[in-house]
Amino acid sequence: MKLSTLSRLAILVLVAGSAAGCANTIRGVGQDTANAVDATQNAGRNVVRAAN
């Protein structure tokens, strides 16, 4: 079965859209991880200040 040009174009657009969505998700996970690290470091500093 041969795919028409329009079908191939539609598949290409769907694949590109999916790839862009994955990139945004990966970027968001990276930001969330960085925020968690910052929060942990800040909590550690607060504990040290409270102990002094």
N, C-alpha and C positions, 0 to 999 in steps of 0.2 A: 504494500500500500504506500503510495507516494503522498507526502504532505504538500499542501499548497503553500505558496509563498506567504499568504496571510497567516496560515497556521504556524509556520516557522517563526514568523515575526512575533506572533502572540506568545509563543513559547519562550522566545528570547526575552521579551519584556517581562514575563513572569519570573524567569530565572534571575534577571537583573534586579527586579524588585525584591525578591527573596534574599539575595546577597546583600543588598543595601540594608534590609531589616536586620539581618544577622550582625552586620557591622555596628549598627546602632546599639544592639543589645550587648555586644561585647564591650563597647565603649562605656555603656552604663554600668556594667558589672565592674569594670576597672575603677570608675568613679566611686561606686559604692564601697569597694574594698579600700580605696584610699581614705574615704571618710571614716570607715571603721578603724583604721590604723590611727588616724588623727584623734579620734575620740578616745581610744585606748591610751594613747600617749598623754592626752590632757588629763584623763582620770588618774594616771600614775603620778603626774606632777601635782595634782590636787592632794593625793594621799601623802606625798612627801612633804608638802607645805603644811598639811594638818598635823603631821607627826612632829614638826619642828616647833 
